[in-house]
């Protein structure tokens, strides 16, 4: 098999079907492509609806559906498909993680495959992402650090200019280029990378898993690239409801994932610097809004939640992110 495309569904079956429709129009651009959909414990008739669409549209030749329960998050849902595929007698040369809330534009697959075939030393590559209206979304990032956490939290013009080189979201490259990490929204992975460093870390549930994977791939000698020729429409935040444009309280599992990333991949001291930088930056921003009367554009409770989930209050022990679905079910039984 040349390419295995993995799509995980949670509460967005209609978007999965739209995504598959766009895939159907482009799948012949890469011979030997198969698509595997994981219905990730939505708990309704999503599996039946997706399977019906596969059958009625004649997609069974290249698309299969696996249903699991309960919801295992982005990492567990992808791994439910990746684990048997990687261990099979005919493993895919490449795996493409593709969000359910995407629409594949013409030659998106071919752009990634052509690049990876021409650059065997590259382990991971990501597509150029854009909104439905064509607005470009950031697709290539720097690894987070204490300085980047301070810059993103304080949001002051002078501070941002001084800390520009550490911003996690740099200007999008005009051309295909190397980067620190790419979004798991549309991320292709060479089979050898999975064999070298393993599957996605299920200790994350969701969020920071793509950063972690790219970070550990780089440590193993596999760089990540951004491929401008591969274009994908991303309807951001449809499964989780979390986007940077919506002022809503961030879920606990996002903070827990952030904490896990820094403790797992750096030292406890480094994690403490990261949390201190973020808290100081958010406090300075809050003071500015109070003094100037400027509207607070930060998510609700972001400062108190950052303190609550910091290593200063939760400690330095590496923990798995709590699965919110299992936690909710456990609470209902008590």
VEXVO-364070 format. One record per residue (C-alpha): residue number from 1; residue in one letter; y, z, x. Coordinates in Angstrom, 2 decimals. Last residue first. Layout:
BEGIN
+-----+----+---------+---------+---------+
|   i | aa |       v |       w |       u |
+-----+----+---------+---------+---------+
| NUM |  A |       Y |       Z |       X |
...
+-----+----+---------+---------+---------+
***
This chain:
BEGIN
+-----+----+---------+---------+---------+
|   i | aa |       v |       w |       u |
+-----+----+---------+---------+---------+
| 334 |  X |    7.95 |   41.58 |  -21.30 |
| 333 |  X |    6.46 |   38.22 |  -22.22 |
| 332 |  X |    9.86 |   36.53 |  -22.56 |
| 331 |  X |   10.92 |   37.68 |  -19.09 |
| 330 |  X |    7.84 |   36.06 |  -17.52 |
| 329 |  X |    8.60 |   32.77 |  -19.24 |
| 328 |  X |   12.16 |   32.85 |  -17.94 |
| 327 |  X |   11.04 |   33.65 |  -14.38 |
| 326 |  X |    8.46 |   30.86 |  -14.53 |
| 325 |  X |   11.12 |   28.36 |  -15.58 |
| 324 |  X |   13.67 |   29.70 |  -13.09 |
| 323 |  X |   11.25 |   29.21 |  -10.15 |
| 322 |  X |   12.47 |   31.79 |   -7.66 |
| 321 |  X |   13.49 |   30.35 |   -4.32 |
| 320 |  X |   10.99 |   31.37 |   -1.66 |
| 319 |  X |   12.06 |   34.15 |    0.66 |
| 318 |  X |   13.03 |   34.52 |    4.32 |
| 317 |  X |   13.98 |   38.14 |    4.99 |
| 316 |  X |   17.58 |   38.58 |    6.12 |
| 315 |  X |   18.92 |   40.90 |    3.46 |
| 314 |  X |   20.02 |   40.32 |   -0.13 |
| 313 |  X |   23.42 |   42.04 |    0.01 |
| 312 |  X |   24.77 |   40.95 |    3.40 |
| 311 |  X |   22.50 |   37.89 |    3.32 |
| 310 |  X |   24.73 |   36.51 |    0.57 |
| 309 |  X |   23.53 |   36.09 |   -3.01 |
| 308 |  X |   25.89 |   38.62 |   -4.59 |
| 307 |  X |   28.79 |   37.62 |   -2.34 |
| 306 |  X |   28.45 |   33.95 |   -3.25 |
| 305 |  X |   28.04 |   34.91 |   -6.92 |
| 304 |  X |   31.26 |   36.96 |   -6.80 |
| 303 |  X |   33.17 |   34.08 |   -5.21 |
| 302 |  X |   31.72 |   31.32 |   -7.42 |
| 301 |  X |   32.19 |   33.31 |  -10.62 |
| 300 |  X |   33.33 |   30.17 |  -12.51 |
| 299 |  X |   33.25 |   26.91 |  -10.51 |
| 298 |  X |   36.32 |   26.29 |   -8.32 |
| 297 |  X |   39.26 |   24.25 |   -9.64 |
| 296 |  X |   41.52 |   27.26 |  -10.12 |
| 295 |  X |   44.80 |   26.02 |  -11.56 |
| 294 |  X |   47.71 |   26.81 |   -9.26 |
| 293 |  X |   49.66 |   29.92 |  -10.22 |
| 292 |  X |   50.99 |   30.02 |   -6.68 |
| 291 |  X |   50.06 |   33.60 |   -5.80 |
| 290 |  X |   46.89 |   33.82 |   -7.91 |
| 289 |  X |   45.63 |   30.36 |   -6.93 |
| 288 |  X |   46.29 |   31.09 |   -3.24 |
| 287 |  X |   44.48 |   34.42 |   -3.39 |
| 286 |  X |   41.44 |   32.68 |   -4.91 |
| 285 |  X |   41.44 |   30.08 |   -2.14 |
| 284 |  X |   41.64 |   32.78 |    0.53 |
| 283 |  X |   38.74 |   34.64 |   -1.10 |
| 282 |  X |   36.68 |   31.43 |   -1.27 |
| 281 |  X |   37.25 |   30.77 |    2.44 |
| 280 |  X |   36.44 |   34.35 |    3.44 |
| 279 |  X |   33.23 |   34.28 |    1.35 |
| 278 |  X |   32.14 |   30.93 |    2.79 |
| 277 |  X |   32.84 |   31.90 |    6.37 |
| 276 |  X |   31.06 |   35.24 |    5.98 |
| 275 |  X |   28.02 |   33.53 |    4.45 |
| 274 |  X |   27.78 |   31.01 |    7.29 |
| 273 |  X |   28.35 |   33.65 |    9.96 |
| 272 |  X |   25.56 |   35.76 |    8.42 |
| 271 |  X |   23.21 |   32.77 |    8.39 |
| 270 |  X |   23.98 |   32.18 |   12.08 |
| 269 |  X |   23.17 |   35.82 |   12.87 |
| 268 |  X |   19.91 |   35.54 |   10.94 |
| 267 |  X |   19.01 |   32.54 |   13.15 |
| 266 |  X |   18.79 |   28.92 |   12.01 |
| 265 |  X |   16.34 |   26.65 |   10.15 |
| 264 |  X |   14.65 |   29.09 |    7.78 |
| 263 |  X |   17.54 |   31.52 |    7.37 |
| 262 |  X |   20.07 |   28.73 |    6.82 |
| 261 |  X |   17.97 |   26.77 |    4.36 |
| 260 |  X |   16.72 |   29.82 |    2.46 |
| 259 |  X |   20.26 |   31.05 |    1.75 |
| 258 |  X |   21.25 |   27.64 |    0.37 |
| 257 |  X |   18.13 |   27.55 |   -1.78 |
| 256 |  X |   18.89 |   31.03 |   -3.14 |
| 255 |  X |   22.46 |   29.99 |   -3.98 |
| 254 |  X |   21.19 |   26.90 |   -5.86 |
| 253 |  X |   18.44 |   28.95 |   -7.52 |
| 252 |  X |   21.02 |   31.31 |   -8.97 |
| 251 |  X |   22.61 |   28.58 |  -11.06 |
| 250 |  X |   26.25 |   27.53 |  -10.50 |
| 249 |  X |   28.67 |   28.56 |  -13.22 |
| 248 |  X |   30.35 |   25.60 |  -14.81 |
| 247 |  X |   33.36 |   23.55 |  -13.88 |
| 246 |  X |   31.92 |   20.03 |  -14.17 |
| 245 |  X |   32.90 |   17.37 |  -11.64 |
| 244 |  X |   30.77 |   18.67 |   -8.77 |
| 243 |  X |   27.67 |   18.24 |  -10.88 |
| 242 |  X |   25.06 |   20.62 |  -12.24 |
| 241 |  X |   23.44 |   19.73 |  -15.58 |
| 240 |  X |   20.07 |   20.08 |  -13.91 |
| 239 |  X |   18.37 |   16.93 |  -15.20 |
| 238 |  X |   21.44 |   14.71 |  -15.78 |
| 237 |  X |   23.35 |   15.83 |  -12.69 |
| 236 |  X |   24.65 |   12.46 |  -11.46 |
| 235 |  X |   24.00 |    9.18 |  -13.22 |
| 234 |  X |   23.24 |    7.45 |   -9.91 |
| 233 |  X |   23.43 |    3.66 |   -9.60 |
| 232 |  X |   21.49 |    2.43 |   -6.57 |
| 231 |  X |   22.45 |    0.06 |   -3.78 |
| 230 |  X |   20.46 |   -0.84 |   -0.66 |
| 229 |  X |   22.61 |   -2.94 |    1.71 |
| 228 |  X |   24.58 |    0.12 |    2.86 |
| 227 |  X |   21.55 |    1.74 |    4.49 |
| 226 |  X |   22.28 |    5.30 |    5.66 |
| 225 |  X |   20.05 |    6.44 |    8.51 |
| 224 |  X |   17.96 |    9.49 |    9.38 |
| 223 |  X |   16.46 |   10.23 |   12.80 |
| 222 |  X |   12.78 |   11.13 |   13.47 |
| 221 |  X |   12.26 |   13.11 |   16.68 |
| 220 |  X |   10.50 |   16.18 |   15.27 |
| 219 |  X |   13.82 |   18.07 |   15.17 |
| 218 |  X |   15.23 |   15.10 |   13.24 |
| 217 |  X |   12.43 |   15.36 |   10.68 |
| 216 |  X |   13.14 |   19.08 |   10.33 |
| 215 |  X |   16.79 |   18.44 |    9.50 |
| 214 |  X |   15.99 |   15.53 |    7.17 |
| 213 |  X |   13.55 |   17.69 |    5.21 |
| 212 |  X |   15.88 |   20.68 |    5.07 |
| 211 |  X |   18.81 |   18.59 |    3.84 |
| 210 |  X |   16.56 |   17.00 |    1.19 |
| 209 |  X |   15.27 |   20.41 |    0.08 |
| 208 |  X |   18.79 |   21.85 |   -0.08 |
| 207 |  X |   18.59 |   21.79 |   -3.89 |
| 206 |  X |   15.35 |   22.16 |   -5.90 |
| 205 |  X |   12.32 |   24.50 |   -5.97 |
| 204 |  X |   13.14 |   25.47 |   -2.35 |
| 203 |  X |    9.90 |   27.18 |   -1.29 |
| 202 |  X |    8.16 |   23.96 |   -2.21 |
| 201 |  X |    9.06 |   22.55 |    1.23 |
| 200 |  X |    8.66 |   18.79 |    0.88 |
| 199 |  X |    5.53 |   17.39 |    2.52 |
| 198 |  X |    4.38 |   17.84 |    6.11 |
| 197 |  X |    6.18 |   17.55 |    9.44 |
| 196 |  X |    4.17 |   14.93 |   11.36 |
| 195 |  X |    2.09 |   13.34 |    8.58 |
| 194 |  X |    5.11 |   13.15 |    6.30 |
| 193 |  X |    7.09 |   11.55 |    9.13 |
| 192 |  X |    4.25 |    9.11 |    9.89 |
| 191 |  X |    4.38 |    7.90 |    6.27 |
| 190 |  X |    7.99 |    6.73 |    6.71 |
| 189 |  X |   10.36 |    8.22 |    4.17 |
| 188 |  X |   12.73 |    6.44 |    1.80 |
| 187 |  X |   15.43 |    8.45 |    0.07 |
| 186 |  X |   17.09 |    7.56 |   -3.22 |
| 185 |  X |   18.36 |   10.67 |   -5.00 |
| 184 |  X |   16.97 |   12.79 |   -2.16 |
| 183 |  X |   20.45 |   12.53 |   -0.66 |
| 182 |  X |   20.85 |   11.52 |    2.96 |
| 181 |  X |   20.98 |   13.58 |    6.13 |
| 180 |  X |   22.52 |   13.69 |    9.59 |
| 179 |  X |   23.74 |   10.08 |    9.70 |
| 178 |  X |   22.92 |    6.85 |   11.48 |
| 177 |  X |   24.67 |    3.70 |   10.29 |
| 176 |  X |   24.58 |    0.82 |    7.82 |
| 175 |  X |   28.14 |   -0.37 |    7.29 |
| 174 |  X |   31.34 |    0.83 |    5.68 |
| 173 |  X |   30.42 |    4.44 |    6.41 |
| 172 |  X |   31.34 |    6.87 |    3.62 |
| 171 |  X |   34.14 |    9.18 |    4.72 |
| 170 |  X |   32.68 |   12.55 |    5.75 |
| 169 |  X |   31.07 |   14.97 |    3.28 |
| 168 |  X |   29.67 |   17.90 |    5.27 |
| 167 |  X |   33.08 |   18.39 |    6.87 |
| 166 |  X |   32.76 |   19.62 |   10.47 |
| 165 |  X |   34.99 |   17.03 |   12.18 |
| 164 |  X |   37.71 |   17.61 |    9.58 |
| 163 |  X |   38.10 |   21.31 |   10.34 |
| 162 |  X |   41.73 |   21.10 |   11.45 |
| 161 |  X |   42.56 |   18.64 |    8.67 |
| 160 |  X |   40.76 |   20.75 |    6.07 |
| 159 |  X |   42.57 |   23.89 |    7.24 |
| 158 |  X |   45.95 |   22.18 |    6.94 |
| 157 |  X |   45.21 |   20.80 |    3.46 |
| 156 |  X |   43.70 |   23.99 |    2.06 |
| 155 |  X |   40.34 |   23.83 |    0.28 |
| 154 |  X |   39.23 |   27.32 |    1.38 |
| 153 |  X |   35.60 |   26.88 |    0.30 |
| 152 |  X |   34.75 |   23.42 |    1.65 |
| 151 |  X |   36.45 |   24.13 |    4.98 |
| 150 |  X |   34.85 |   27.56 |    5.48 |
| 149 |  X |   31.38 |   26.22 |    4.67 |
| 148 |  X |   31.93 |   23.31 |    7.05 |
| 147 |  X |   32.89 |   25.70 |    9.83 |
| 146 |  X |   29.86 |   27.95 |    9.25 |
| 145 |  X |   27.58 |   24.87 |    9.33 |
| 144 |  X |   26.23 |   22.25 |    6.93 |
| 143 |  X |   24.45 |   19.14 |    8.29 |
| 142 |  X |   26.61 |   16.04 |    7.99 |
| 141 |  X |   26.26 |   13.68 |    5.04 |
| 140 |  X |   25.57 |   10.11 |    3.94 |
| 139 |  X |   25.47 |    9.03 |    0.28 |
| 138 |  X |   28.85 |   10.04 |   -1.10 |
| 137 |  X |   29.36 |    8.38 |   -4.44 |
| 136 |  X |   31.14 |    5.03 |   -4.81 |
| 135 |  X |   32.75 |    4.25 |   -8.16 |
| 134 |  X |   30.93 |    1.34 |   -9.79 |
| 133 |  X |   31.47 |    2.50 |  -13.37 |
| 132 |  X |   27.88 |    3.73 |  -13.60 |
| 131 |  X |   28.40 |    5.81 |  -10.48 |
| 130 |  X |   27.45 |    4.64 |   -7.01 |
| 129 |  X |   24.90 |    5.49 |   -4.35 |
| 128 |  X |   24.31 |    3.58 |   -1.11 |
| 127 |  X |   20.63 |    4.07 |   -0.32 |
| 126 |  X |   18.99 |    6.50 |    2.08 |
| 125 |  X |   16.83 |    6.20 |    5.17 |
| 124 |  X |   14.20 |    8.38 |    6.85 |
| 123 |  X |   11.99 |    8.13 |    9.94 |
| 122 |  X |   13.80 |    5.64 |   12.16 |
| 121 |  X |   11.96 |    4.64 |   15.39 |
| 120 |  X |   10.30 |    1.71 |   13.63 |
| 119 |  X |   13.67 |    0.00 |   13.09 |
| 118 |  X |   13.09 |   -3.56 |   11.79 |
| 117 |  X |   10.47 |   -2.46 |    9.26 |
| 116 |  X |   12.71 |    0.40 |    8.14 |
| 115 |  X |   15.68 |   -1.92 |    7.56 |
| 114 |  X |   13.67 |   -4.52 |    5.68 |
| 113 |  X |   12.10 |   -1.79 |    3.55 |
| 112 |  X |   15.44 |   -0.21 |    2.60 |
| 111 |  X |   17.14 |   -3.47 |    1.66 |
| 110 |  X |   14.01 |   -4.70 |   -0.10 |
| 109 |  X |   13.96 |   -1.65 |   -2.37 |
| 108 |  X |   17.60 |   -2.00 |   -3.43 |
| 107 |  X |   17.16 |   -5.78 |   -3.71 |
| 106 |  X |   18.83 |   -5.96 |   -7.13 |
| 105 |  X |   20.25 |   -2.63 |   -8.40 |
| 104 |  X |   17.99 |    0.30 |   -9.22 |
| 103 |  X |   19.30 |    2.50 |  -12.02 |
| 102 |  X |   19.12 |    6.23 |  -11.42 |
| 101 |  X |   18.75 |    9.43 |  -13.44 |
| 100 |  X |   15.03 |    9.81 |  -12.74 |
|  99 |  X |   15.74 |   10.31 |   -9.06 |
|  98 |  X |   13.90 |    8.13 |   -6.55 |
|  97 |  X |   11.87 |    9.46 |   -3.63 |
|  96 |  X |   10.65 |    6.38 |   -1.77 |
|  95 |  X |    7.43 |    6.66 |    0.22 |
|  94 |  X |    6.57 |    4.22 |    3.01 |
|  93 |  X |    3.39 |    2.89 |    4.60 |
|  92 |  X |    1.56 |    4.06 |    1.49 |
|  91 |  X |   -1.80 |    5.76 |    1.98 |
|  90 |  X |   -4.94 |    3.68 |    1.40 |
|  89 |  X |   -7.88 |    6.04 |    1.94 |
|  88 |  X |   -5.90 |    8.79 |    0.19 |
|  87 |  X |   -4.47 |   11.95 |    1.81 |
|  86 |  X |   -0.84 |   10.73 |    1.66 |
|  85 |  X |   -1.24 |    9.68 |   -1.98 |
|  84 |  X |   -3.03 |   12.90 |   -2.99 |
|  83 |  X |   -0.17 |   15.09 |   -1.68 |
|  82 |  X |    2.70 |   12.77 |   -2.59 |
|  81 |  X |    2.22 |   12.86 |   -6.35 |
|  80 |  X |    2.14 |   16.63 |   -6.92 |
|  79 |  X |    4.50 |   16.85 |   -3.94 |
|  78 |  X |    7.24 |   15.13 |   -5.90 |
|  77 |  X |    6.98 |   17.60 |   -8.77 |
|  76 |  X |    6.72 |   20.58 |   -6.44 |
|  75 |  X |    9.86 |   19.64 |   -4.51 |
|  74 |  X |   12.03 |   18.64 |   -7.45 |
|  73 |  X |   11.08 |   21.71 |   -9.46 |
|  72 |  X |    7.60 |   22.92 |  -10.32 |
|  71 |  X |    7.95 |   22.68 |  -14.11 |
|  70 |  X |    4.85 |   24.25 |  -15.64 |
|  69 |  X |    2.88 |   22.09 |  -16.16 |
|  68 |  X |    1.92 |   18.70 |  -14.74 |
|  67 |  X |    1.78 |   15.16 |  -16.14 |
|  66 |  X |    0.92 |   12.17 |  -13.92 |
|  65 |  X |    1.98 |    8.66 |  -14.95 |
|  64 |  X |    1.10 |    5.37 |  -13.28 |
|  63 |  X |    3.14 |    2.20 |  -12.64 |
|  62 |  X |    2.30 |   -1.08 |  -10.91 |
|  61 |  X |   -0.15 |   -2.93 |  -13.12 |
|  60 |  X |    0.58 |   -0.57 |  -16.00 |
|  59 |  X |    4.11 |   -1.95 |  -16.44 |
|  58 |  X |    3.31 |   -4.23 |  -19.37 |
|  57 |  X |    6.32 |   -3.16 |  -21.42 |
|  56 |  X |    4.32 |   -1.59 |  -24.25 |
|  55 |  X |    1.98 |    0.36 |  -21.96 |
|  54 |  X |    4.62 |    1.80 |  -19.62 |
|  53 |  X |    6.93 |    2.60 |  -22.54 |
|  52 |  X |    4.09 |    4.38 |  -24.37 |
|  51 |  X |    3.30 |    6.34 |  -21.20 |
|  50 |  X |    6.93 |    7.50 |  -20.97 |
|  49 |  X |    7.04 |    8.57 |  -24.61 |
|  48 |  X |    3.69 |   10.37 |  -24.45 |
|  47 |  X |    4.68 |   12.24 |  -21.28 |
|  46 |  X |    8.02 |   13.25 |  -22.80 |
|  45 |  X |    6.49 |   14.66 |  -25.99 |
|  44 |  X |    7.76 |   18.17 |  -25.34 |
|  43 |  X |    7.14 |   20.79 |  -22.62 |
|  42 |  X |    9.29 |   19.36 |  -19.84 |
|  41 |  X |    6.57 |   20.32 |  -17.35 |
|  40 |  X |    7.27 |   17.82 |  -14.59 |
|  39 |  X |    6.26 |   14.42 |  -15.92 |
|  38 |  X |    5.50 |   12.81 |  -12.56 |
|  37 |  X |    6.02 |    9.04 |  -12.41 |
|  36 |  X |    4.23 |    7.01 |   -9.75 |
|  35 |  X |    5.44 |    3.52 |   -8.84 |
|  34 |  X |    3.51 |    1.02 |   -6.71 |
|  33 |  X |    4.86 |   -1.60 |   -4.32 |
|  32 |  X |    2.56 |   -4.01 |   -2.46 |
|  31 |  X |    4.98 |   -6.90 |   -2.46 |
|  30 |  X |    8.62 |   -5.82 |   -2.05 |
|  29 |  X |   11.08 |   -8.02 |   -3.97 |
|  28 |  X |    8.53 |   -8.12 |   -6.81 |
|  27 |  X |    9.62 |   -4.64 |   -7.89 |
|  26 |  X |   13.20 |   -5.59 |   -8.66 |
|  25 |  X |   13.29 |   -6.29 |  -12.42 |
|  24 |  X |   10.56 |   -3.76 |  -13.11 |
|  23 |  X |   12.54 |   -1.13 |  -11.20 |
|  22 |  X |   15.47 |   -1.57 |  -13.59 |
|  21 |  X |   13.17 |   -1.02 |  -16.58 |
|  20 |  X |   11.58 |    1.92 |  -14.79 |
|  19 |  X |   15.01 |    3.55 |  -14.48 |
|  18 |  X |   15.71 |    3.02 |  -18.18 |
|  17 |  X |   12.34 |    4.61 |  -18.99 |
|  16 |  X |   13.09 |    7.53 |  -16.69 |
|  15 |  X |   16.50 |    7.89 |  -18.35 |
|  14 |  X |   14.92 |    8.22 |  -21.79 |
|  13 |  X |   12.43 |   10.76 |  -20.42 |
|  12 |  X |   15.28 |   13.00 |  -19.23 |
|  11 |  X |   14.04 |   16.57 |  -19.78 |
|  10 |  X |   12.35 |   16.84 |  -16.38 |
|   9 |  X |   10.99 |   13.63 |  -14.91 |
|   8 |  X |   10.03 |   13.04 |  -11.29 |
|   7 |  X |   10.06 |    9.48 |   -9.92 |
|   6 |  X |    7.99 |    8.57 |   -6.85 |
|   5 |  X |    8.09 |    5.03 |   -5.42 |
|   4 |  X |    5.10 |    4.20 |   -3.23 |
|   3 |  X |    5.66 |    1.34 |   -0.79 |
|   2 |  X |    3.43 |   -0.93 |    1.31 |
|   1 |  X |    0.00 |    0.00 |    0.00 |
+-----+----+---------+---------+---------+
***
